[in-house]
Every structure is written in C-alpha cells, then in structure tokens.
C-alpha cells in the first residue's frame, strides 16, 4: 500500500470521528472542570494533543471554566503542535523503510508536486483545524508529497494563528455573555 492510498482510506474515518468529537465538546469542558489546580492545565495539554478534540474544543472549554486565557492558549498550542513533530518523524522513517515516494515520477507528477509544495500546503495547514484536524492534515500533506520541514513550519504557524484567534474570540465571547 502506498502513502496516498493510506491517506485516502483514512478520510471517511476522519469525518466520522470529527463529527463525534464536536458532539463531545461539552464533555471536554466537564473533564477539565473535574480536575483541580495545575492538573487542569495538564489536561488542557493532553486533550489538545488528541486528534479531533484539539484546540477548537479545548481552548473555549478551558477559558469558559475560568482558567487563565494566556496559559490555556500556550499549553493548548504546545499540546496541539507537539504531536505534529512526532507524526512527521514517524512518517519520514516509515517512508524510508517502505520506499514511499521513491522512484522517478513523470514530468507531470513532478510539476504537480512543485505546485502542491508551493501553494497546497499553506491552504491545507490553515484550513486543517476546521476541516480535518491538524494531525490528519499533516499525514495527508506528507502523503501527497509535502516535505517534512515545510509541513512542520506551516502546521505550526497555522496552530499559532488559530490559537490566537480562538483565544481572542473566546475571551470576547465570555466577556460579552458575562460568564
């Protein structure tokens, strides 16, 4: 099985899990609220690292229960970004072992890969938190031929931008609603 076949076989599973995770958003808030003291921030880190929970659910849940927004943002960012580095490292090792991406491709394939590396990765990275989650997006990007270093850079930048946006929106929402 080549990498692109593996990636495409994961997409239906990802859609199902993403829908289930959104239904579990209230559960995330209960989990964090059930912890005490610094364990709440550790739980924010761990939950942000779990695919399909990630920062979209964890940051609002943490802020809504009264945790410090800047600490929640920093811990959630670290929890969401750290697994991307493991995914890239694991993918590169598996690709080397199984020969994924080896061999000469056609000129058309090479041109498509250059276009993907130039324009496709940034778009995927910045859409990932709302479309597939950043973890699956990293696997998809690598399976489609993105370089590991580029994937790390764009995914990290995306997570940073989304973390700031989600934190600001949540703080504003909590202030407006008076929670």
N, C-alpha and C positions, 0 to 999 in steps of 0.2 A: 504494500500500500504506500503510495507516495504522499507527500505532505499535503498537497491540495485536496486529495480525496479525503484525508483525515479531517481537514478543516471543514469541508462541506458536509461531512457526516455529522459534525457537532452542531451545526446551525439549528436543526429542529429541537434538539435537546436544550440549547441555549434559550430559545424563545419560550419554551415551557417553564424552565427554571426562572427566567426573568419575570414572567407573569406571577409565578408563585411567590417570588421574593417581594414584589410590590404588595401583594396581599398580606405579607408578613411584616410590613412596616410598623404597625402598632406593636407587634411582638418585640421588635428591636428596641423600642422605647421602654417596654416593660423589663427587658433583660438588663439594660443599662441602669434603669431606676432601681432595680433589685439589688444591685451591687452597692458597696459603700466605699467612701473615701477614694484613695488612689486606684482602687480596683476598677472604678468606673472608667477611668482613662485607659487602663489596660484593656478593658472590654471594648472600648471605642476602637483601639488599635486592632484588636483581633477581629472584630466584626467588619471593620473597613477592609481587612485583608481577604475576607471571604467573598468569592465571586457572587455577584448578583445582590449582595447586600450593599457593599461598597459605600462610597461617600454620599451618594444621593439619599440614602436612608439613615446612615449613621450620624452625619453632622446635624441634621434637623432634630433627630431624636435626642442627641446629647445636649444640644443647646436648649431644647424645649423643657428638659428636666432641670435646667438651671446650672449646668456646667459652664465653666469659663469658655467663651467662644473661641478665643485665640488658642487656648490649649487643645480644645476639641479639634480645631482646624489643623493644628500642627501634628497632633497624634493621628488623626484620621488620614492626613496626607501621607505620613510615613507608613501607616498600615496598608494603605492602598497602593503605594508605589513600590514598596519593598518586594512583593511577590513578582512584579514585572521583571526585576533583575534575575530572580530565580528562574522564571519562565524562559527568558532569553538564553541564559546559561544552559539550561536543560535542553532547550531546542537545538542550540548550536552543537552540543555534544551528541545528541541523537542524530542530527543531520549528518555529522561527520561519521558516525558509526554506520548508519544505514545508507549513506550516499545520496541523501536528498539534495537536490539542486545541482548535482554533478552532471557532467556531460555538456556538450555544446548544444545550445539551442539554435533555432533558426534565427535569421536576422529579425524577423517579425517579433519573435518571442523576446529577443534581447531589447528591441525598441520598446516593446510593451513594458518590460521590466524597468527600463530607464524612466519611462513616463510614470509608472507606479511609484518608483523611488522619489521622483521629483514632486508629484502632486497628490498621489493617493494616500500616502501615509499620514500627512498632516490632516487631511479630511477625516480619515478613519479615526485618528487619535482624538480629535476634538469632538467627534460625534459619538465616540465609544461609550462614555458614561450613560448616555440615554438610549443607545441602540443595543449594545451587546454586553456592556461592561468592559472595563479596560483589560481584564485578564484574557478574556476570549479574543478581544480585538488584537492583543499582542500576538496571540497564536495565529490568528488569521493573517496579520501583516507578515509574520515570518513565513508562513506557509505560501504566501503569494510572492515571496522573494525579497522582502524588505531586509536590509542589513540590520544586524543586532544593535549596533551602536545608534543607528538612526531611530530604530524602534524605541530604544531606551530614552533617547532625547525627546522625541515627540510625545510619547506616552507620559513621561514625567512632566513636561510642560503642560500637557492637557490636564493632568490631575491637579497641578498647581492652579491653573486658571479656574477650573471647576470648583476647587476647594474654596478659593476666594469668593467666587460668585455665590456658591451655595451658602457659605457662612454669612456673607453680607445680606443675602435675601432672607435667610432665617432670622438673623438679628433684627432686620427691619420688620419682618412679619410678627415676631414676638413683641416688638415694641408697639406696633400698630394695634395688635389684638390685646395688648396689656396682659400678656401671660406671665 
